[in-house]
Amino acid sequence: MFNIPPSNWGMVGRWIAYMGQGQFRHDATAKSNTIHGDLFIGWRANILQTKKAPIVRLGLSKYLVGISRLELLTSTMSR
């Protein structure tokens, strides 16, 4: 009726999965390589976000802090 395409949770999952590899920004997420399980990750994030938003935010913030610490540790070790 409104010609709005359905949500693509696979791209959301791909974006989240790439965070685990230290990549937080894409010029075009749709053109990035797919990651095994990205659709599941995206749907899971959607379900968790709607039902348990505060818990997901806390978990995501801890995840991002952990990645930052790991990145800092590996960069200092490689010097």
C-alpha positions in Angstrom: 0.0 0.0 0.0 2.8 2.5 0.9 5.5 0.7 -1.1 7.8 0.5 1.9 10.3 -2.4 1.7 10.3 -4.8 4.7 13.0 -4.6 7.3 16.2 -6.4 6.5 17.4 -7.8 9.8 20.3 -9.5 8.0 21.9 -6.1 7.5 21.4 -5.2 11.1 23.0 -8.5 12.1 25.9 -8.0 9.7 26.6 -4.6 11.2 26.6 -6.0 14.7 28.8 -9.0 13.6 31.3 -6.6 12.1 31.5 -4.8 15.4 33.1 -7.9 16.8 35.8 -7.6 14.2 36.4 -4.0 15.1 34.6 -2.4 12.1 31.9 0.0 13.3 31.2 1.9 10.1 30.4 0.9 6.5 30.1 3.1 3.4 27.4 0.6 2.3 26.4 -2.2 4.6 24.5 -3.9 1.8 27.7 -4.2 -0.2 29.8 -5.6 2.6 30.4 -9.3 2.7 27.8 -11.4 4.4 28.6 -13.1 7.7 27.3 -16.5 8.6 24.3 -16.1 10.9 23.8 -12.4 10.2 20.1 -12.8 9.8 19.8 -14.6 13.1 21.9 -12.0 14.8 19.7 -9.2 13.4 16.4 -10.9 14.4 17.8 -11.7 17.9 18.9 -8.1 18.4 15.4 -6.9 17.3 13.6 -9.2 19.7 15.9 -8.5 22.6 15.8 -4.7 22.0 12.0 -4.6 22.1 11.5 -6.9 25.1 14.5 -6.1 27.2 15.9 -2.8 25.9 17.7 -1.7 29.1 19.5 -5.1 29.4 20.5 -5.0 25.7 21.9 -1.5 26.0 23.9 -2.5 29.1 25.2 -5.6 27.3 26.1 -3.7 24.1 27.9 -1.0 26.1 30.0 -3.6 27.9 30.7 -5.3 24.6 31.9 -2.1 23.0 34.0 -1.2 26.1 35.6 -4.7 25.9 36.4 -4.3 22.2 38.0 -0.9 22.9 40.1 -2.4 25.7 41.1 -5.3 23.5 42.0 -3.0 20.6 44.1 -0.8 22.9 45.8 -3.9 24.3 46.7 -5.3 20.9 47.9 -2.0 19.6 50.3 -1.5 22.5 51.5 -5.1 22.3 52.4 -4.8 18.6 54.7 -1.8 19.2 
